[in-house]
Amino acid sequence: MTLGQYGNNSEGFIKDIMNMMVRIEGGVVELRDYINTNKWLSSNYTLSDPGRGSDRKVILLNETIEPFYVMKYPVTRQLYHFIMDEEEVEPDASNLPITQVSWLDTLVFCNKLSRVLDRTECYTITRESESTIYNKEANGFRLLSDAEWQYACKAGTKGYRYERIDKIAWYKENSNGSAQEVGKMLSNPWGLYDMIGNVWEWCWDLYDTDRYGNYRVFRGGSWAEVENNCGSTVRRKSMPDFKIDDLGFRIAFGARID
């Protein structure tokens, strides 16, 4: 089920948002990246050679994931424009993932959606993104953390992708040069669609404050990327006001549904 069928029926539109949230049980995820003396590099070491011997250092982090809910799909244009009280989207574009949204835009959307559904806002947004506060006790909508995103994407699988790429992802070789409607490819084992490919997805986390200041993480690859750049561990970064036509987001909230 997707949101496009509701048109201007706001009651049904909002009601089914909750039905699209999938419960993710807790667990542990291992995050891996490579660092050399100059910069952080892609976790996909086949693309960005992190050096040899003393030039290369592997960073491994184990993070415990608490249960949470995540949306089956990236946020669509129709959902975004509806919640933000913007002009209606053409029907043919309603189920495309929203793009051209900054990290800051996604937080504003999450807070507004929380208010619409009478939930507590997660974010206190400030002019400096590093000072933006995330209230972990709030029951409102939010971005996934970097660790949550990888945990949800892998869905208990071990490899770089949970299935052959042509079954699960829109990428450079099959996307016809643009984003595609959400939910058209095979989901991962936990029922989440478009985790890999179609659009990159903003996460909450700062990338590395010592080296990159307020740059934030985004994950997963996109319609514009080659096959090797679309996977469960690939991670990129940019400024919180950065916008581009292959970068969107997905929403989540904590395990409490009250």
N, C-alpha and C positions, 0 to 999 in steps of 0.2 A: 504494500500500500504506500502511495506517495501523496504529497500534499496538494498536488495540482488539481485533483478532482473537486476541491471544495469551492473554488471560485471565490465569491464574496460571502460565503456562509461562515462567518467568523466563529460561531459557536462550535461547529463541527471541526473547523480548522484548528482551533486551540485544543480541543479535547483530544484529538488524535496525536498531538505532540507527545503526550504522556505515553500513549500506546506505542510510540516509536522508540522509546527508551528501553535499552536492553540492560539487564542487571549483569554486572561482571563480578564474579566472586574474587576474593582476595588471593594473594599469592606473593611470590618473589620473582623479580625480573633482574637480569644482569644487563647492565649498560656498559658498552665498550666504545672507546675512542682511542685515537692515537695522537700523540703530541711530539713535536720535535722542537728544536731551539728557536724556530721562527714563528710557527703558528699551529693551531689545531687543524687537523685534516679530516676528511670524510671517514666515517667508520667503515666505508666500503674501500678497503685498502687496495683492491684491484684497480681502482680509478685514480686514487691519489696516493702515490708511493710515499709512505711516511719516513723513508730513510732506512739506513741499516745500522746495526750495532748500537753504538753510543748515541747516534742521532735519533734513535727511535725509542719511544717509551709507550707502552700500552697502559691505558687507564681503564681499570675495571671497577665498577660500582654495583653492589647488590642493593636493591631497594625493595622494601616491603610495600605491597599494594593493598590498601584497604578496599573492601567492596564499594562499588560505585555503579552509577547508571550512565550509559552513553548512548547517543543517538545512532540509529542504524546507518544514517546517511550523513554526508556533509550537509551543512545548512544550505538550503536551496534559495534561489533568487526570490521565489514567491514568499517563502517564510521570512526572509530578511526584510523585504520591502513592506510586507504586511505589518510586521512588528515595529518597524521604524517609521510607519505612517508615510511612506514614500509612494510615488506614483505606481499604478498597477503595472505588472509585468505582462508582456505579450504572452498569450497562452503557450505558444511553441517554446518559450524560454523558461516557463515557470519551474520546471523540475531540473534545470541546470544548476550546478553548484554556484553559489555566490562567489565572485572574485572581486578584485580591485578593492579589497578591504584591508585596512591596516590592523595590526595587533590591537591598537587602541580602539578602533572601530568595533572589534569583536567583543571587547569588554563592555562597551556602551550597549551593544545589542544584548549581551547576557543579562545585564542589570535591568534593561527594559523588559525583556521577556520574563524575568523573575517577578517584576511588578505586575505584569499582565496576569500572571498565574498566581498572584498573591503569595509569593515566596520571598524570602529574605535575600536582598542583594548580596552578592559575594564580594564585590569590589568597591573600594574607595579610591577613585581615580584622581590622580594628581597630574600636574604639568610634567613632572619628571617621572618617566615610567618606572625607574628603579624604586621610587618612593610609593608607587601604587600598592595599596594594601589588599591582600586576599584574606578574607575572613573564613577560615576553614570550618567554623561552626555554623555558617549560614547554609540554608537548604536550597538556595537559588541555583540558577544555571551558571556554568563556568566553562572555561577551556580545560582540556585534559592537561595534566602534567606531562613532561617529557617521558617519564617512566611509565605512567599510565598508558600513554599512547602506544609505546612499543609493546607493552604487556597485552593490551587489547588487540593490537594488530596481529601479533603472533598467535594468539588464541590457543596456546598450548602446543604449538608446533615448534620445530627446532631450526628450520632453515631460514634463508634470506627472504623467501616468499612461501606462503602456505599452499600454493598451487601454481601450475604453469601460468606464466604471465598473461597469455592471450585469453585465459579463462577468467581472470580476476581484475584486469587493469586496462584502463585507457592510457596509452603512452604514445610516443612519437610515431611508431610504426602502424598504429591502427586508429588513431584519433581523428584523422582528417584535419589536423591543424587547429583543433579547438576543444574545449571542454564538452563533455557529453552528459546526457541525463543520468542522474544518480540511480543506482539500484539495477542497472541493466546487466552487470556482470555477476559472476558467482560470488557469494558472500564468503567470508572466512568461517571457520567452524563455530564461532560464537554468534553468527548471524549479522555481522557488520559488513557493509558494502563500501566499496571504493576507498578502503583504507590505503591501498597502494594504487598509485596513478590517479588520473583524472585531475585532482588539484592537490597541491601541497596543503598541509593543515597546520595553522598556528598552534603552538602549545604555550602554556603559561610561562615556562622557565626562561630565565636568563641563560645565555650560552656559556660565557666565561667572562666575568666582569673584569678580571685582571688584564685580559688581552683585548676584549672587545666592548667593554663598558656596558651599555644598555641594550645590546643586541639580544633579540629573542629567538627561540628555536622554532623551526617548522619542520614537518616530517612527511615522508612517504613517497615523494615523487609526483609527477604530473603528466598531463597530456603532451607536454612539450619536451619531455625528457626521453633519452634513450633507455633501452631496457635495463642496463646495469645501474641506472640512477633511480630505479623504482624498487623499493624493498622495505622490509620491516625495520632495518637498523640505520637506513640512510637519514642523515640529519643535516639541515642547513640553518642559516642564521641571517637576520637582517635587523635594521633599525625598526623600532616599534611603529613608526609612521610609514613604513614601506608598503607600497601597493603594486600589484602586478596581475596580469590576466590569467595566471595559473596558480594562484594562492588563495585559499579559502580557509574554512575552519569547521570544526565539529563541536557539539556541546555535550556537557556532562553535568551530573550533580551527585552529591553524596548519597550513601546508601539509605539514609532516612527519607521516606516519602511523605512525611507529615507536612 
